């Protein structure tokens, strides 16, 4: 009788090979941390966003000097810095996910992620520098 091939054994070998090929790709590597950062930043943006909206509505009746005096206080300046960090982190994770889904090719994907990093760094530094300049009174 010829050697019969065990189909379940072949399936196990094939599944093992497939698992080796996909290991360290996609959500198996970084999906959970991105998901957590997206959710934590979304939860943080609820009170910070409400504070920001209320602050903008209240500041509409002030002139520039009044707005500067308000932002020169530690609590409003700290909350504005936290708002900027949370919104930039939330936007970065979301846009990186969109780029991963819709930008094809390694070079295009790398360029999109580098552009996102550059935008987040520039916007974050500009926001922090602006708020700290007003807070420190320079």
PyMOL commands that set and color helices and strands:
alter all, ss='L'
color gray80, all
select helices_A, chain A and resi 7-22+27-59+64-71+74-102+106-136
alter helices_A, ss='H'
color red, helices_A
deselect
rebuild
show_as cartoon
